């Protein structure tokens, strides 16, 4: 159960706004790992992305300065497509992090991997400095939202469908009307599939909700379904040592 005393009031307000707008909240978490775990539990949600530690920058004048990493994570999200993961994206304009973050792809006990395991993003040094963390802070078992790009895909599709159907308001309800709306959504979903944002999807009129009573009252219903494209997080290579490739040497 989340400790309400640790819930950040600004974060609570931002979460409420983000749910209404279909946006992502990026929070700066504490640098102490124990406190960070508590902070993540108290402030997490599917559309909340927590990053820690701070980043070190070089101002135009003066000594190096440690500043919150959230603005740099926001820059990564602004740069990439909504169906892409922010993880493994290079961050420019920083010298490093305010405290060292150990990291190795094959070491789950390195700090970077430990933070990712509790759904906290961090910054690691791998061919440059990279944002590292594919997950928001919702239910890790919810396959619909357990990666941040899935949340962004869901919200982007919802917003696009709503914004592009003003023309469908105050039109006569006919069979062609139902087909026109569904075809419009299906064309959009097809384009997202071509781009790799979704594995597939379709839109169709809701046969149960579109009752004569509902239609007579001007209420019309469609269902759209889709599968957001997941991103790879853990690569496994199985080692097999064999002598079969020696067979041709002496042939």
TAVENGI-V489339 format. One record per pair of residues at least 24 apart in sequence whose C-alpha atoms are under 8 Angstrom apart, sorted by the first residue. I is the first residue (numbers start at 1). J is the second residue. Records with the same first field share a line. If there is no record, write none. Layout:
# TAVENGI-V489339
I=J  J
This chain:
# TAVENGI-V489339
1=41
2=38  41  42  43
3=38  41  42
4=42
6=38  39  42  43
7=39  42  43
8=42  43
11=43
12=43
15=45  47  48
18=47
19=47
22=152  155  156  159
23=47  152  155
24=48  49  152
25=49
26=50  51  70  73  74
27=51  70
28=52  53  54  68  69  70
29=53
37=118
40=118  119  120  137
44=136  137  138
45=136  137  138  139
46=136  137  138  139  145  146  148  151
47=136  137  138  148  151
48=136  137  138
49=120  121  135  136  137  148
50=119  120  121  136  137
51=120  121  122
52=120  121  122  123
53=97  98  99  122  123
54=97  98  99
55=94  95  96  97  98
56=94  95  96  97  98
57=93  94  95  96
58=94  95
66=97  98
73=131
82=149  152  153  156
83=149  150  152  153  196  197  229
84=149  197
85=134  148  149  231
86=131  132  133  134  149
87=121  130  131  132  133  134
88=130  131  132  133
89=130  131  132
90=128  129  130  131
91=128  129  130  131
92=129
94=129
96=129
97=123
134=233
144=228
147=230  231
149=230
150=228  229  230
153=197  228
154=228
161=185
173=215
178=205
179=204  205
182=222
189=226
196=229
197=228  229
198=226  227  228  229
199=226  227  228  229
200=226  227  228
201=225  226  227
202=226
